[in-house]
Amino acid sequence: MNRFACFILILMLLSPLMCVNARAQNLLTGSQWLFTTPSPDDASMTAIPDGVRITINTPVNPFWGIMIRQSIPAAFPKGDRIKLLFSARSPEKCQIRALVERNDAPYLAPVSQILTLTDQWKQYVIMGESTGFAANELGAKFQAGFGKGVVELKDISVEDPGPDPAYVSAIAAIQPNAIEARIKKYRMGNLNVLVKDQNGNPVRDAAVKIEMTRHDFLFGCNFFLLDPSNNAPWQLEYRRKFAALFNYATLPFYWGSFEYREGEPNYPQLDSMVKWCLAHGITPKGHPLVWHQVYPLWAPKDAAQAIPLLHKRVTDLVTHYRNMIHYWDVVNEANSAAGVPNGEGDWVKRDGPAKVVATALGWARAAGKGADDTFIYNDFNTGEQNVELLKTLQKMHSLPDAIGIQSHMHSGNWPLEQVYEVANRFSQFGIPVHFTETTVLSGPFTQNEGGVTTPEGEKTQADYVVNFYKILFSMPMLRAITWWDFSDRGAWMNAPAGLLRKDMSSKPVYDRLMTLIHHTWWTDADKHTNAKGEAGVLAFYGEYTITASDGKGHETVTKIDFPMECGEKTVTVRLP
């Protein structure tokens, strides 16, 4: 038998509702669903009034092996919204993934959400935005291979409510003039220098050199291949190029690898990585403290037993690195954890993602009390499910210190207006937003085979990334952008994701980012004071060295911080 047995079941669903606006009508045919399962023994599908019942006998990996799907005959113009509506229930509270997705590779999904169903009927409405899709290019899909149980779905419809006002606004906001205006407004301030002599009198016509040494904004990347004890040529080049470009590094604290054997955390390796970063002016971040993936084989699968161990892990790590690491991804991807068969998944299923996130943030804050730490909630979900989680945390007075947004683009680059919309969507909470994991490929890629970089792909990657960084750097609530991975060597899923090739040679994107971060967005100025002893410049926020001299052998050098919160700063220096 073919590995994927396909069955077509004719299901009579409710007739589309009569609507004045044709766009609001159900765009599905409402009569034909394609059911797939690896084997008839794994799952089955039967009709129920107005819908379908899926019985999962055996969970499958990947979970989308058990799925119902139907092509959408209608086209969706770019900028229109896509609305998926349905009712569902599961006596076992099973998980499903509901989505509207391309029918062929690349499987882009403008609408996607993983849900934990209740045992009572509940209506769900999931929205997304079209990037422009032809008739029959998209399909409505429900993937149910997460766990054993029964899933019932009914009243399924897909609608096009028309253009999204946020899309119209985003198009205007990503125009070059608008981007440059925001960068000037939010990333720069007036830095003034007042030069006085030893008697306190202003010095006229003093030479003032204002030299930027570091950005206040965090430009970073994961630094997982860092090995300070390895002096192989490739490792030396890897470290040299990283330190030349970035001021921020994500270091790996995955529980299953950091503490592969119970009671034996790998502090020596991570200590050496942290110390190397600090010695080279790079701010380290720990990633992640609580995550249902990379879970230790020895750790319990029951929430009640796992929670005390997680509490100890969070407390120990934040305490151990108290004076070294001030940024932590405390919880990762809680929205998709429920039902994963381990202690963290069981905890999220039992208590819900909001309570889990709030509890773990509380542990981290207790351990880091008195330190200037930033505790982050990090997720790949950029839609309403994540917004609702954060709104719940807000009501609980338990928002994280920063919101982490993943932007892996293995299936295709986000439209630039989507970049703006996502950043703007999560800025509504009034706390910093970090783009924590950004992937833009430089060559063709498939999940099973990986990919290789190509000259054409490298050019496309470089052009896109420059615009991506410009948009995010212009957004007032953005505080950090972290790339994923620095080199193609060891890159996640063997993707051509790096800024460097496997031999550590630079791709065009590395050179373009170097120019952008260290030249275009960099302030070095030579000035002379006026009659009041003043000299000033519109400067990017960051750290500076100020050298003042009167041309008579009197000179002073001052190091200062000019953080974003200042807006404007006057520095008084005295000549000896």
FILUMDO-431521 format. One record per residue (C-alpha): x, y, z. Coordinates in steps of 0.2 Angstrom, whole numbers, plus 5000, padded with zeros to 4 digits. Example, Ala and Ser with C-alpha at 12.3 -4.5 7.8 and 13.67 -1.06 7.14 Angstrom:
2
<rec <5062 4978 5039>>;
<rec <5068 4995 5036>>;
This chain:
576
<rec <5000 5000 5000>>;
<rec <5006 5018 4996>>;
<rec <5013 5026 5012>>;
<rec <5001 5040 5011>>;
<rec <4984 5032 5009>>;
<rec <4972 5045 5002>>;
<rec <4953 5045 5004>>;
<rec <4940 5057 4997>>;
<rec <4925 5058 5007>>;
<rec <4910 5068 5000>>;
<rec <4904 5079 5015>>;
<rec <4888 5090 5014>>;
<rec <4892 5105 5024>>;
<rec <4880 5120 5027>>;
<rec <4876 5130 5012>>;
<rec <4886 5146 5012>>;
<rec <4877 5160 5022>>;
<rec <4869 5173 5011>>;
<rec <4879 5189 5012>>;
<rec <4877 5206 5004>>;
<rec <4896 5207 5001>>;
<rec <4901 5193 4990>>;
<rec <4919 5193 4998>>;
<rec <4911 5188 5015>>;
<rec <4903 5172 5007>>;
<rec <4911 5155 5011>>;
<rec <4924 5152 4997>>;
<rec <4925 5133 5000>>;
<rec <4915 5121 4989>>;
<rec <4908 5114 5005>>;
<rec <4907 5097 4998>>;
<rec <4923 5088 4995>>;
<rec <4938 5085 5008>>;
<rec <4953 5075 5005>>;
<rec <4959 5065 5019>>;
<rec <4977 5059 5022>>;
<rec <4984 5047 5034>>;
<rec <5000 5036 5034>>;
<rec <4989 5021 5036>>;
<rec <4971 5017 5038>>;
<rec <4975 5010 5055>>;
<rec <4982 5027 5061>>;
<rec <4966 5037 5058>>;
<rec <4949 5037 5050>>;
<rec <4937 5051 5045>>;
<rec <4918 5050 5045>>;
<rec <4904 5063 5042>>;
<rec <4894 5071 5056>>;
<rec <4880 5084 5053>>;
<rec <4888 5099 5045>>;
<rec <4905 5093 5047>>;
<rec <4918 5079 5050>>;
<rec <4925 5068 5064>>;
<rec <4943 5063 5063>>;
<rec <4947 5048 5075>>;
<rec <4966 5047 5078>>;
<rec <4971 5030 5084>>;
<rec <4990 5033 5083>>;
<rec <4999 5050 5084>>;
<rec <5011 5052 5069>>;
<rec <5027 5062 5066>>;
<rec <5026 5074 5058>>;
<rec <5009 5078 5064>>;
<rec <5003 5084 5047>>;
<rec <5003 5066 5041>>;
<rec <4985 5065 5047>>;
<rec <4975 5079 5039>>;
<rec <4959 5085 5030>>;
<rec <4961 5098 5016>>;
<rec <4951 5106 5003>>;
<rec <4957 5118 4989>>;
<rec <4950 5136 4989>>;
<rec <4943 5140 4971>>;
<rec <4945 5159 4974>>;
<rec <4959 5170 4972>>;
<rec <4965 5182 4985>>;
<rec <4972 5199 4980>>;
<rec <4988 5205 4989>>;
<rec <4983 5215 5005>>;
<rec <4966 5206 5007>>;
<rec <4963 5197 5023>>;
<rec <4960 5179 5024>>;
<rec <4947 5173 5037>>;
<rec <4946 5155 5042>>;
<rec <4930 5151 5053>>;
<rec <4925 5134 5060>>;
<rec <4918 5126 5076>>;
<rec <4927 5111 5084>>;
<rec <4928 5100 5100>>;
<rec <4938 5085 5106>>;
<rec <4933 5075 5121>>;
<rec <4951 5071 5124>>;
<rec <4956 5090 5122>>;
<rec <4967 5086 5107>>;
<rec <4978 5098 5098>>;
<rec <4975 5103 5080>>;
<rec <4984 5115 5068>>;
<rec <4971 5125 5057>>;
<rec <4978 5134 5042>>;
<rec <4976 5141 5025>>;
<rec <4991 5136 5016>>;
<rec <4998 5135 4998>>;
<rec <4994 5118 4990>>;
<rec <5012 5116 4983>>;
<rec <5029 5120 4989>>;
<rec <5034 5132 4996>>;
<rec <5020 5129 5008>>;
<rec <5017 5147 5014>>;
<rec <5003 5148 5026>>;
<rec <4996 5166 5028>>;
<rec <4984 5158 5041>>;
<rec <4990 5146 5054>>;
<rec <4987 5142 5072>>;
<rec <4990 5127 5084>>;
<rec <4975 5125 5095>>;
<rec <4971 5114 5110>>;
<rec <4952 5110 5108>>;
<rec <4940 5110 5122>>;
<rec <4927 5096 5125>>;
<rec <4913 5108 5121>>;
<rec <4909 5115 5104>>;
<rec <4918 5132 5102>>;
<rec <4919 5143 5087>>;
<rec <4936 5149 5081>>;
<rec <4941 5163 5069>>;
<rec <4958 5164 5063>>;
<rec <4964 5179 5052>>;
<rec <4979 5181 5040>>;
<rec <4984 5192 5026>>;
<rec <4986 5188 5008>>;
<rec <5002 5191 4998>>;
<rec <4993 5188 4982>>;
<rec <4987 5171 4978>>;
<rec <4979 5164 4962>>;
<rec <4963 5153 4962>>;
<rec <4966 5136 4969>>;
<rec <4983 5141 4975>>;
<rec <4978 5140 4993>>;
<rec <4969 5126 5003>>;
<rec <4960 5125 5020>>;
<rec <4968 5112 5030>>;
<rec <4967 5104 5047>>;
<rec <4981 5094 5054>>;
<rec <4978 5082 5068>>;
<rec <4992 5069 5071>>;
<rec <4998 5077 5088>>;
<rec <4989 5064 5099>>;
<rec <4977 5050 5101>>;
<rec <4958 5055 5102>>;
<rec <4943 5062 5092>>;
<rec <4942 5079 5084>>;
<rec <4926 5085 5077>>;
<rec <4925 5100 5065>>;
<rec <4909 5108 5058>>;
<rec <4903 5125 5050>>;
<rec <4920 5127 5041>>;
<rec <4921 5142 5030>>;
<rec <4935 5153 5022>>;
<rec <4931 5171 5018>>;
<rec <4939 5187 5011>>;
<rec <4934 5202 5021>>;
<rec <4943 5213 5009>>;
<rec <4959 5224 5011>>;
<rec <4967 5226 5028>>;
<rec <4968 5244 5034>>;
<rec <4984 5239 5043>>;
<rec <4991 5233 5026>>;
<rec <4987 5250 5018>>;
<rec <4996 5259 5032>>;
<rec <5011 5247 5031>>;
<rec <5013 5251 5013>>;
<rec <5015 5269 5017>>;
<rec <5026 5266 5032>>;
<rec <5039 5256 5022>>;
<rec <5043 5269 5009>>;
<rec <5061 5275 5010>>;
<rec <5057 5293 5015>>;
<rec <5046 5287 5029>>;
<rec <5059 5274 5035>>;
<rec <5073 5287 5035>>;
<rec <5062 5300 5044>>;
<rec <5059 5287 5058>>;
<rec <5077 5282 5060>>;
<rec <5081 5301 5062>>;
<rec <5067 5303 5075>>;
<rec <5069 5287 5085>>;
<rec <5088 5282 5083>>;
<rec <5097 5299 5084>>;
<rec <5098 5313 5097>>;
<rec <5107 5329 5099>>;
<rec <5124 5326 5108>>;
<rec <5132 5342 5114>>;
<rec <5149 5345 5121>>;
<rec <5154 5359 5132>>;
<rec <5172 5362 5134>>;
<rec <5179 5372 5149>>;
<rec <5197 5376 5155>>;
<rec <5203 5372 5172>>;
<rec <5195 5388 5179>>;
<rec <5178 5383 5172>>;
<rec <5178 5396 5158>>;
<rec <5172 5390 5141>>;
<rec <5185 5387 5128>>;
<rec <5182 5394 5111>>;
<rec <5188 5385 5095>>;
<rec <5193 5370 5104>>;
<rec <5194 5354 5093>>;
<rec <5181 5341 5098>>;
<rec <5182 5323 5090>>;
<rec <5166 5313 5094>>;
<rec <5169 5295 5090>>;
<rec <5156 5281 5092>>;
<rec <5162 5265 5099>>;
<rec <5146 5255 5101>>;
<rec <5128 5255 5096>>;
<rec <5114 5256 5110>>;
<rec <5103 5245 5098>>;
<rec <5108 5227 5099>>;
<rec <5113 5219 5083>>;
<rec <5117 5201 5086>>;
<rec <5117 5183 5080>>;
<rec <5117 5166 5088>>;
<rec <5135 5161 5092>>;
<rec <5133 5143 5094>>;
<rec <5149 5137 5086>>;
<rec <5160 5148 5097>>;
<rec <5174 5138 5105>>;
<rec <5187 5149 5113>>;
<rec <5199 5134 5115>>;
<rec <5199 5130 5097>>;
<rec <5212 5140 5087>>;
<rec <5208 5131 5070>>;
<rec <5209 5144 5056>>;
<rec <5190 5143 5052>>;
<rec <5186 5146 5071>>;
<rec <5197 5161 5072>>;
<rec <5189 5168 5057>>;
<rec <5172 5164 5063>>;
<rec <5176 5174 5080>>;
<rec <5184 5188 5071>>;
<rec <5170 5192 5059>>;
<rec <5157 5190 5072>>;
<rec <5165 5202 5084>>;
<rec <5168 5215 5070>>;
<rec <5150 5215 5065>>;
<rec <5139 5212 5081>>;
<rec <5138 5218 5099>>;
<rec <5125 5204 5105>>;
<rec <5126 5185 5105>>;
<rec <5114 5172 5109>>;
<rec <5122 5157 5118>>;
<rec <5114 5139 5119>>;
<rec <5107 5134 5136>>;
<rec <5095 5121 5129>>;
<rec <5091 5110 5144>>;
<rec <5093 5093 5135>>;
<rec <5111 5097 5129>>;
<rec <5116 5109 5143>>;
<rec <5112 5095 5156>>;
<rec <5113 5080 5146>>;
<rec <5115 5069 5162>>;
<rec <5105 5074 5177>>;
<rec <5115 5084 5189>>;
<rec <5129 5088 5177>>;
<rec <5126 5105 5169>>;
<rec <5139 5110 5157>>;
<rec <5144 5126 5165>>;
<rec <5163 5125 5160>>;
<rec <5158 5127 5141>>;
<rec <5146 5140 5143>>;
<rec <5157 5150 5155>>;
<rec <5170 5151 5143>>;
<rec <5158 5157 5129>>;
<rec <5151 5170 5140>>;
<rec <5168 5176 5146>>;
<rec <5174 5177 5128>>;
<rec <5159 5188 5123>>;
<rec <5162 5200 5138>>;
<rec <5180 5201 5134>>;
<rec <5176 5207 5116>>;
<rec <5163 5219 5120>>;
<rec <5148 5208 5115>>;
<rec <5133 5207 5126>>;
<rec <5128 5188 5129>>;
<rec <5110 5182 5130>>;
<rec <5105 5165 5137>>;
<rec <5092 5155 5126>>;
<rec <5081 5147 5132>>;
<rec <5077 5143 5150>>;
<rec <5060 5134 5148>>;
<rec <5056 5125 5131>>;
<rec <5046 5110 5127>>;
<rec <5059 5105 5114>>;
<rec <5077 5099 5117>>;
<rec <5070 5091 5133>>;
<rec <5081 5080 5143>>;
<rec <5078 5061 5141>>;
<rec <5080 5059 5160>>;
<rec <5068 5072 5164>>;
<rec <5050 5068 5170>>;
<rec <5035 5068 5158>>;
<rec <5023 5073 5172>>;
<rec <5020 5092 5175>>;
<rec <5020 5090 5194>>;
<rec <5037 5082 5194>>;
<rec <5045 5093 5181>>;
<rec <5040 5110 5188>>;
<rec <5052 5109 5203>>;
<rec <5066 5105 5192>>;
<rec <5062 5119 5180>>;
<rec <5061 5131 5194>>;
<rec <5078 5125 5200>>;
<rec <5085 5127 5183>>;
<rec <5079 5144 5180>>;
<rec <5085 5150 5197>>;
<rec <5102 5142 5196>>;
<rec <5106 5149 5178>>;
<rec <5100 5167 5182>>;
<rec <5110 5166 5199>>;
<rec <5126 5158 5191>>;
<rec <5127 5172 5177>>;
<rec <5120 5186 5188>>;
<rec <5135 5198 5184>>;
<rec <5138 5191 5166>>;
<rec <5121 5188 5157>>;
<rec <5107 5201 5158>>;
<rec <5096 5195 5144>>;
<rec <5087 5178 5144>>;
<rec <5074 5170 5133>>;
<rec <5064 5164 5149>>;
<rec <5050 5154 5140>>;
<rec <5050 5149 5122>>;
<rec <5035 5145 5111>>;
<rec <5022 5141 5125>>;
<rec <5008 5143 5112>>;
<rec <5013 5127 5104>>;
<rec <5018 5117 5119>>;
<rec <5002 5109 5125>>;
<rec <5001 5090 5122>>;
<rec <5020 5088 5118>>;
<rec <5023 5072 5128>>;
<rec <5035 5078 5141>>;
<rec <5035 5088 5158>>;
<rec <5034 5105 5150>>;
<rec <5021 5101 5137>>;
<rec <5011 5093 5151>>;
<rec <5012 5108 5161>>;
<rec <5006 5120 5147>>;
<rec <4992 5108 5144>>;
<rec <4987 5107 5162>>;
<rec <4988 5126 5167>>;
<rec <4988 5135 5150>>;
<rec <5002 5145 5142>>;
<rec <4999 5161 5151>>;
<rec <5001 5154 5168>>;
<rec <5016 5144 5163>>;
<rec <5024 5160 5156>>;
<rec <5020 5171 5171>>;
<rec <5026 5158 5183>>;
<rec <5043 5156 5174>>;
<rec <5045 5175 5173>>;
<rec <5042 5176 5191>>;
<rec <5056 5163 5195>>;
<rec <5068 5173 5184>>;
<rec <5064 5189 5192>>;
<rec <5066 5182 5209>>;
<rec <5083 5175 5205>>;
<rec <5088 5191 5196>>;
<rec <5081 5203 5209>>;
<rec <5092 5219 5210>>;
<rec <5101 5216 5193>>;
<rec <5097 5225 5177>>;
<rec <5090 5210 5168>>;
<rec <5079 5209 5153>>;
<rec <5067 5193 5153>>;
<rec <5060 5189 5137>>;
<rec <5045 5178 5130>>;
<rec <5050 5171 5113>>;
<rec <5038 5164 5100>>;
<rec <5037 5161 5081>>;
<rec <5018 5164 5082>>;
<rec <5016 5182 5075>>;
<rec <4997 5181 5074>>;
<rec <4982 5184 5086>>;
<rec <4986 5169 5097>>;
<rec <5002 5176 5103>>;
<rec <4993 5193 5104>>;
<rec <4980 5186 5115>>;
<rec <4993 5177 5126>>;
<rec <5002 5194 5129>>;
<rec <4985 5202 5133>>;
<rec <4982 5189 5146>>;
<rec <4999 5192 5154>>;
<rec <4995 5210 5154>>;
<rec <4979 5208 5163>>;
<rec <4989 5197 5176>>;
<rec <5002 5211 5177>>;
<rec <5015 5198 5171>>;
<rec <5021 5205 5154>>;
<rec <5039 5200 5150>>;
<rec <5052 5214 5149>>;
<rec <5053 5212 5131>>;
<rec <5043 5202 5117>>;
<rec <5054 5190 5106>>;
<rec <5048 5188 5088>>;
<rec <5055 5174 5077>>;
<rec <5056 5177 5059>>;
<rec <5063 5161 5051>>;
<rec <5060 5162 5032>>;
<rec <5065 5145 5025>>;
<rec <5048 5145 5015>>;
<rec <5051 5162 5007>>;
<rec <5054 5180 5012>>;
<rec <5041 5189 5021>>;
<rec <5034 5204 5011>>;
<rec <5042 5220 5018>>;
<rec <5025 5227 5023>>;
<rec <5022 5211 5034>>;
<rec <5039 5215 5043>>;
<rec <5032 5232 5047>>;
<rec <5015 5225 5052>>;
<rec <5022 5212 5064>>;
<rec <5033 5224 5072>>;
<rec <5019 5236 5074>>;
<rec <5007 5223 5080>>;
<rec <5018 5218 5095>>;
<rec <5023 5236 5099>>;
<rec <5005 5239 5106>>;
<rec <5010 5233 5123>>;
<rec <5022 5247 5126>>;
<rec <5037 5236 5130>>;
<rec <5053 5233 5120>>;
<rec <5052 5221 5105>>;
<rec <5066 5210 5100>>;
<rec <5067 5201 5083>>;
<rec <5076 5186 5091>>;
<rec <5078 5173 5077>>;
<rec <5079 5179 5059>>;
<rec <5083 5168 5044>>;
<rec <5084 5174 5026>>;
<rec <5091 5161 5014>>;
<rec <5104 5163 5000>>;
<rec <5099 5148 4990>>;
<rec <5086 5135 4986>>;
<rec <5081 5124 5001>>;
<rec <5071 5109 5006>>;
<rec <5067 5103 5023>>;
<rec <5073 5085 5020>>;
<rec <5089 5089 5010>>;
<rec <5094 5107 5016>>;
<rec <5102 5118 5003>>;
<rec <5117 5127 4996>>;
<rec <5121 5145 4993>>;
<rec <5121 5152 4976>>;
<rec <5127 5169 4968>>;
<rec <5109 5173 4963>>;
<rec <5103 5168 4980>>;
<rec <5116 5178 4989>>;
<rec <5112 5194 4979>>;
<rec <5093 5192 4983>>;
<rec <5097 5189 5001>>;
<rec <5108 5204 5003>>;
<rec <5095 5216 4995>>;
<rec <5081 5209 5006>>;
<rec <5091 5210 5022>>;
<rec <5096 5228 5020>>;
<rec <5078 5233 5018>>;
<rec <5072 5221 5032>>;
<rec <5085 5229 5044>>;
<rec <5080 5247 5039>>;
<rec <5062 5244 5043>>;
<rec <5065 5236 5060>>;
<rec <5079 5249 5065>>;
<rec <5066 5263 5061>>;
<rec <5053 5256 5073>>;
<rec <5053 5265 5090>>;
<rec <5049 5249 5101>>;
<rec <5062 5238 5093>>;
<rec <5078 5236 5103>>;
<rec <5087 5221 5095>>;
<rec <5089 5210 5079>>;
<rec <5097 5193 5080>>;
<rec <5102 5183 5065>>;
<rec <5101 5164 5064>>;
<rec <5114 5157 5059>>;
<rec <5131 5166 5057>>;
<rec <5138 5154 5045>>;
<rec <5131 5140 5033>>;
<rec <5143 5128 5043>>;
<rec <5132 5120 5056>>;
<rec <5116 5130 5051>>;
<rec <5099 5124 5057>>;
<rec <5092 5111 5045>>;
<rec <5108 5113 5034>>;
<rec <5100 5128 5026>>;
<rec <5110 5142 5017>>;
<rec <5106 5154 5031>>;
<rec <5122 5161 5035>>;
<rec <5130 5178 5033>>;
<rec <5146 5168 5030>>;
<rec <5148 5153 5019>>;
<rec <5154 5136 5026>>;
<rec <5173 5141 5023>>;
<rec <5170 5157 5033>>;
<rec <5171 5168 5018>>;
<rec <5159 5183 5018>>;
<rec <5143 5183 5008>>;
<rec <5137 5200 5001>>;
<rec <5125 5201 5015>>;
<rec <5139 5202 5028>>;
<rec <5147 5217 5019>>;
<rec <5131 5226 5016>>;
<rec <5127 5224 5035>>;
<rec <5144 5230 5040>>;
<rec <5142 5246 5029>>;
<rec <5124 5249 5036>>;
<rec <5128 5246 5055>>;
<rec <5146 5253 5056>>;
<rec <5145 5267 5043>>;
<rec <5128 5272 5038>>;
<rec <5121 5271 5056>>;
<rec <5137 5277 5064>>;
<rec <5143 5294 5070>>;
<rec <5161 5300 5069>>;
<rec <5162 5319 5069>>;
<rec <5176 5333 5070>>;
<rec <5169 5349 5077>>;
<rec <5175 5366 5084>>;
<rec <5167 5375 5099>>;
<rec <5159 5391 5097>>;
<rec <5161 5407 5108>>;
<rec <5151 5398 5122>>;
<rec <5163 5383 5121>>;
<rec <5149 5372 5113>>;
<rec <5150 5359 5099>>;
<rec <5136 5347 5095>>;
<rec <5131 5334 5082>>;
<rec <5115 5324 5078>>;
<rec <5121 5307 5084>>;
<rec <5116 5289 5084>>;
<rec <5112 5282 5102>>;
<rec <5127 5272 5109>>;
<rec <5144 5273 5117>>;
<rec <5156 5287 5113>>;
<rec <5174 5293 5115>>;
<rec <5175 5312 5116>>;
<rec <5192 5320 5113>>;
<rec <5194 5339 5116>>;
<rec <5210 5349 5114>>;
<rec <5214 5368 5113>>;
<rec <5229 5367 5101>>;
<rec <5240 5372 5115>>;
<rec <5245 5355 5122>>;
<rec <5229 5353 5133>>;
<rec <5219 5338 5129>>;
<rec <5206 5327 5138>>;
<rec <5198 5311 5133>>;
<rec <5181 5306 5140>>;
<rec <5170 5290 5137>>;
<rec <5151 5292 5138>>;
<rec <5135 5283 5136>>;
<rec <5122 5291 5125>>;
<rec <5107 5279 5127>>;
<rec <5091 5280 5118>>;
<rec <5081 5286 5133>>;
<rec <5092 5302 5133>>;
<rec <5084 5310 5118>>;
<rec <5097 5324 5120>>;
<rec <5113 5325 5131>>;
<rec <5126 5338 5135>>;
<rec <5143 5333 5141>>;
<rec <5155 5345 5150>>;
<rec <5173 5341 5148>>;
<rec <5188 5351 5156>>;
<rec <5204 5353 5148>>;
<rec <5219 5351 5160>>;
